[in-house]
Amino acid sequence: MLRTLESSPPKKNLILSVVRLRRAEFLAGLFAAGGGGGE
């Protein structure tokens, strides 16, 4: 895993970070809106 991260281009790492962040915000929004009940 670490070797893959090290050899990955900076752009890919940046995209992964953004996707992670947006995913976290999306999940947080779902929990806030639906109380975490369902997908």
PyMOL Python script that loads the backbone (N, CA, C, O; Angstrom):
from pymol import cmd

cmd.read_pdbstr("""\
ATOM      1  N   MET A   1       0.839  -1.205   0.000  1.00  0.00           N
ATOM      2  CA  MET A   1       0.000   0.000   0.000  1.00  0.00           C
ATOM      3  C   MET A   1       0.871   1.250   0.000  1.00  0.00           C
ATOM      4  O   MET A   1       0.666   2.158  -0.806  1.00  0.00           O
ATOM      5  N   LEU A   2       1.851   1.293   0.914  1.00  0.00           N
ATOM      6  CA  LEU A   2       2.712   2.475   1.015  1.00  0.00           C
ATOM      7  C   LEU A   2       3.524   2.652  -0.261  1.00  0.00           C
ATOM      8  O   LEU A   2       3.684   3.772  -0.746  1.00  0.00           O
ATOM      9  N   ARG A   3       4.036   1.554  -0.806  1.00  0.00           N
ATOM     10  CA  ARG A   3       4.835   1.642  -2.035  1.00  0.00           C
ATOM     11  C   ARG A   3       3.984   2.197  -3.166  1.00  0.00           C
ATOM     12  O   ARG A   3       4.458   2.998  -3.972  1.00  0.00           O
ATOM     13  N   THR A   4       2.730   1.771  -3.226  1.00  0.00           N
ATOM     14  CA  THR A   4       1.839   2.263  -4.273  1.00  0.00           C
ATOM     15  C   THR A   4       1.624   3.759  -4.118  1.00  0.00           C
ATOM     16  O   THR A   4       1.625   4.496  -5.103  1.00  0.00           O
ATOM     17  N   LEU A   5       1.438   4.211  -2.874  1.00  0.00           N
ATOM     18  CA  LEU A   5       1.222   5.637  -2.625  1.00  0.00           C
ATOM     19  C   LEU A   5       2.453   6.438  -3.030  1.00  0.00           C
ATOM     20  O   LEU A   5       2.340   7.498  -3.645  1.00  0.00           O
ATOM     21  N   GLU A   6       3.625   5.924  -2.681  1.00  0.00           N
ATOM     22  CA  GLU A   6       4.860   6.650  -2.985  1.00  0.00           C
ATOM     23  C   GLU A   6       5.082   6.766  -4.484  1.00  0.00           C
ATOM     24  O   GLU A   6       5.560   7.794  -4.962  1.00  0.00           O
ATOM     25  N   SER A   7       4.741   5.724  -5.227  1.00  0.00           N
ATOM     26  CA  SER A   7       4.975   5.732  -6.669  1.00  0.00           C
ATOM     27  C   SER A   7       3.838   6.403  -7.432  1.00  0.00           C
ATOM     28  O   SER A   7       3.954   6.642  -8.634  1.00  0.00           O
ATOM     29  N   SER A   8       2.746   6.707  -6.746  1.00  0.00           N
ATOM     30  CA  SER A   8       1.618   7.354  -7.413  1.00  0.00           C
ATOM     31  C   SER A   8       1.940   8.815  -7.710  1.00  0.00           C
ATOM     32  O   SER A   8       2.607   9.479  -6.917  1.00  0.00           O
ATOM     33  N   PRO A   9       1.465   9.317  -8.853  1.00  0.00           N
ATOM     34  CA  PRO A   9       1.682  10.722  -9.199  1.00  0.00           C
ATOM     35  C   PRO A   9       0.982  11.642  -8.206  1.00  0.00           C
ATOM     36  O   PRO A   9      -0.050  11.270  -7.647  1.00  0.00           O
ATOM     37  N   PRO A  10       1.526  12.842  -7.977  1.00  0.00           N
ATOM     38  CA  PRO A  10       0.928  13.810  -7.043  1.00  0.00           C
ATOM     39  C   PRO A  10      -0.531  14.075  -7.383  1.00  0.00           C
ATOM     40  O   PRO A  10      -1.365  14.212  -6.488  1.00  0.00           O
ATOM     41  N   LYS A  11      -0.840  14.147  -8.671  1.00  0.00           N
ATOM     42  CA  LYS A  11      -2.223  14.441  -9.080  1.00  0.00           C
ATOM     43  C   LYS A  11      -3.170  13.363  -8.571  1.00  0.00           C
ATOM     44  O   LYS A  11      -4.255  13.662  -8.073  1.00  0.00           O
ATOM     45  N   LYS A  12      -2.752  12.109  -8.700  1.00  0.00           N
ATOM     46  CA  LYS A  12      -3.607  11.014  -8.263  1.00  0.00           C
ATOM     47  C   LYS A  12      -3.838  11.101  -6.759  1.00  0.00           C
ATOM     48  O   LYS A  12      -4.955  10.900  -6.283  1.00  0.00           O
ATOM     49  N   ASN A  13      -2.775  11.403  -6.012  1.00  0.00           N
ATOM     50  CA  ASN A  13      -2.903  11.537  -4.561  1.00  0.00           C
ATOM     51  C   ASN A  13      -3.857  12.660  -4.220  1.00  0.00           C
ATOM     52  O   ASN A  13      -4.679  12.536  -3.312  1.00  0.00           O
ATOM     53  N   LEU A  14      -3.745  13.763  -4.953  1.00  0.00           N
ATOM     54  CA  LEU A  14      -4.611  14.915  -4.705  1.00  0.00           C
ATOM     55  C   LEU A  14      -6.061  14.532  -4.967  1.00  0.00           C
ATOM     56  O   LEU A  14      -6.949  14.842  -4.173  1.00  0.00           O
ATOM     57  N   ILE A  15      -6.292  13.851  -6.094  1.00  0.00           N
ATOM     58  CA  ILE A  15      -7.657  13.439  -6.439  1.00  0.00           C
ATOM     59  C   ILE A  15      -8.207  12.509  -5.364  1.00  0.00           C
ATOM     60  O   ILE A  15      -9.355  12.649  -4.940  1.00  0.00           O
ATOM     61  N   LEU A  16      -7.382  11.560  -4.924  1.00  0.00           N
ATOM     62  CA  LEU A  16      -7.825  10.626  -3.888  1.00  0.00           C
ATOM     63  C   LEU A  16      -8.194  11.370  -2.618  1.00  0.00           C
ATOM     64  O   LEU A  16      -9.189  11.052  -1.966  1.00  0.00           O
ATOM     65  N   SER A  17      -7.385  12.363  -2.271  1.00  0.00           N
ATOM     66  CA  SER A  17      -7.661  13.148  -1.060  1.00  0.00           C
ATOM     67  C   SER A  17      -8.980  13.889  -1.197  1.00  0.00           C
ATOM     68  O   SER A  17      -9.786  13.916  -0.267  1.00  0.00           O
ATOM     69  N   VAL A  18      -9.197  14.495  -2.373  1.00  0.00           N
ATOM     70  CA  VAL A  18     -10.433  15.248  -2.608  1.00  0.00           C
ATOM     71  C   VAL A  18     -11.629  14.306  -2.556  1.00  0.00           C
ATOM     72  O   VAL A  18     -12.651  14.622  -1.947  1.00  0.00           O
ATOM     73  N   VAL A  19     -11.497  13.153  -3.196  1.00  0.00           N
ATOM     74  CA  VAL A  19     -12.598  12.179  -3.200  1.00  0.00           C
ATOM     75  C   VAL A  19     -12.918  11.749  -1.775  1.00  0.00           C
ATOM     76  O   VAL A  19     -14.083  11.643  -1.392  1.00  0.00           O
ATOM     77  N   ARG A  20     -11.873  11.503  -0.999  1.00  0.00           N
ATOM     78  CA  ARG A  20     -12.068  11.107   0.405  1.00  0.00           C
ATOM     79  C   ARG A  20     -12.817  12.193   1.163  1.00  0.00           C
ATOM     80  O   ARG A  20     -13.773  11.918   1.887  1.00  0.00           O
ATOM     81  N   LEU A  21     -12.365  13.437   0.984  1.00  0.00           N
ATOM     82  CA  LEU A  21     -12.962  14.555   1.705  1.00  0.00           C
ATOM     83  C   LEU A  21     -14.427  14.713   1.308  1.00  0.00           C
ATOM     84  O   LEU A  21     -15.298  14.845   2.167  1.00  0.00           O
ATOM     85  N   ARG A  22     -14.694  14.700   0.004  1.00  0.00           N
ATOM     86  CA  ARG A  22     -16.067  14.884  -0.477  1.00  0.00           C
ATOM     87  C   ARG A  22     -16.947  13.735   0.000  1.00  0.00           C
ATOM     88  O   ARG A  22     -18.113  13.928   0.345  1.00  0.00           O
ATOM     89  N   ARG A  23     -16.365  12.533   0.012  1.00  0.00           N
ATOM     90  CA  ARG A  23     -17.123  11.369   0.465  1.00  0.00           C
ATOM     91  C   ARG A  23     -17.485  11.526   1.937  1.00  0.00           C
ATOM     92  O   ARG A  23     -18.606  11.230   2.350  1.00  0.00           O
ATOM     93  N   ALA A  24     -16.519  11.996   2.721  1.00  0.00           N
ATOM     94  CA  ALA A  24     -16.764  12.204   4.149  1.00  0.00           C
ATOM     95  C   ALA A  24     -17.844  13.255   4.351  1.00  0.00           C
ATOM     96  O   ALA A  24     -18.732  13.087   5.186  1.00  0.00           O
ATOM     97  N   GLU A  25     -17.769  14.346   3.581  1.00  0.00           N
ATOM     98  CA  GLU A  25     -18.773  15.408   3.700  1.00  0.00           C
ATOM     99  C   GLU A  25     -20.143  14.874   3.289  1.00  0.00           C
ATOM    100  O   GLU A  25     -21.153  15.184   3.919  1.00  0.00           O
ATOM    101  N   PHE A  26     -20.167  14.063   2.221  1.00  0.00           N
ATOM    102  CA  PHE A  26     -21.425  13.495   1.743  1.00  0.00           C
ATOM    103  C   PHE A  26     -22.050  12.602   2.816  1.00  0.00           C
ATOM    104  O   PHE A  26     -23.246  12.693   3.094  1.00  0.00           O
ATOM    105  N   LEU A  27     -21.231  11.746   3.410  1.00  0.00           N
ATOM    106  CA  LEU A  27     -21.731  10.861   4.468  1.00  0.00           C
ATOM    107  C   LEU A  27     -22.212  11.679   5.657  1.00  0.00           C
ATOM    108  O   LEU A  27     -23.246  11.375   6.251  1.00  0.00           O
ATOM    109  N   ALA A  28     -21.455  12.721   6.003  1.00  0.00           N
ATOM    110  CA  ALA A  28     -21.844  13.580   7.123  1.00  0.00           C
ATOM    111  C   ALA A  28     -23.189  14.229   6.822  1.00  0.00           C
ATOM    112  O   ALA A  28     -24.043  14.340   7.701  1.00  0.00           O
ATOM    113  N   GLY A  29     -23.371  14.658   5.572  1.00  0.00           N
ATOM    114  CA  GLY A  29     -24.637  15.276   5.175  1.00  0.00           C
ATOM    115  C   GLY A  29     -25.781  14.282   5.293  1.00  0.00           C
ATOM    116  O   GLY A  29     -26.871  14.634   5.745  1.00  0.00           O
ATOM    117  N   LEU A  30     -25.535  13.042   4.888  1.00  0.00           N
ATOM    118  CA  LEU A  30     -26.573  12.016   4.984  1.00  0.00           C
ATOM    119  C   LEU A  30     -26.941  11.779   6.441  1.00  0.00           C
ATOM    120  O   LEU A  30     -28.119  11.695   6.788  1.00  0.00           O
ATOM    121  N   PHE A  31     -25.928  11.672   7.286  1.00  0.00           N
ATOM    122  CA  PHE A  31     -26.184  11.445   8.710  1.00  0.00           C
ATOM    123  C   PHE A  31     -26.976  12.603   9.296  1.00  0.00           C
ATOM    124  O   PHE A  31     -27.875  12.394  10.110  1.00  0.00           O
ATOM    125  N   ALA A  32     -26.645  13.823   8.887  1.00  0.00           N
ATOM    126  CA  ALA A  32     -27.322  15.012   9.413  1.00  0.00           C
ATOM    127  C   ALA A  32     -28.760  15.062   8.915  1.00  0.00           C
ATOM    128  O   ALA A  32     -29.666  15.437   9.658  1.00  0.00           O
ATOM    129  N   ALA A  33     -28.968  14.682   7.652  1.00  0.00           N
ATOM    130  CA  ALA A  33     -30.303  14.798   7.059  1.00  0.00           C
ATOM    131  C   ALA A  33     -31.192  13.618   7.446  1.00  0.00           C
ATOM    132  O   ALA A  33     -32.357  13.801   7.801  1.00  0.00           O
ATOM    133  N   GLY A  34     -30.636  12.398   7.374  1.00  0.00           N
ATOM    134  CA  GLY A  34     -31.470  11.218   7.608  1.00  0.00           C
ATOM    135  C   GLY A  34     -31.225  10.569   8.955  1.00  0.00           C
ATOM    136  O   GLY A  34     -31.838   9.547   9.263  1.00  0.00           O
ATOM    137  N   GLY A  35     -30.355  11.129   9.756  1.00  0.00           N
ATOM    138  CA  GLY A  35     -30.080  10.547  11.065  1.00  0.00           C
ATOM    139  C   GLY A  35     -29.312   9.245  10.949  1.00  0.00           C
ATOM    140  O   GLY A  35     -29.273   8.465  11.901  1.00  0.00           O
ATOM    141  N   GLY A  36     -28.695   8.994   9.790  1.00  0.00           N
ATOM    142  CA  GLY A  36     -27.893   7.786   9.616  1.00  0.00           C
ATOM    143  C   GLY A  36     -28.759   6.556   9.427  1.00  0.00           C
ATOM    144  O   GLY A  36     -28.289   5.439   9.641  1.00  0.00           O
ATOM    145  N   GLY A  37     -30.021   6.732   9.028  1.00  0.00           N
ATOM    146  CA  GLY A  37     -30.905   5.585   8.821  1.00  0.00           C
ATOM    147  C   GLY A  37     -31.042   5.265   7.348  1.00  0.00           C
ATOM    148  O   GLY A  37     -31.868   5.861   6.657  1.00  0.00           O
ATOM    149  N   GLY A  38     -30.222   4.306   6.846  1.00  0.00           N
ATOM    150  CA  GLY A  38     -30.309   3.948   5.432  1.00  0.00           C
ATOM    151  C   GLY A  38     -29.081   4.397   4.673  1.00  0.00           C
ATOM    152  O   GLY A  38     -28.157   4.983   5.237  1.00  0.00           O
ATOM    153  N   GLU A  39     -29.088   4.106   3.360  1.00  0.00           N
ATOM    154  CA  GLU A  39     -27.914   4.443   2.559  1.00  0.00           C
ATOM    155  C   GLU A  39     -27.862   5.941   2.314  1.00  0.00           C
ATOM    156  O   GLU A  39     -26.942   6.426   1.655  1.00  0.00           O
TER     157      GLU A  39
END
""", "prot")
cmd.dss("prot")
cmd.show_as("cartoon", "prot")
cmd.util.cbc("prot")
cmd.orient("prot")
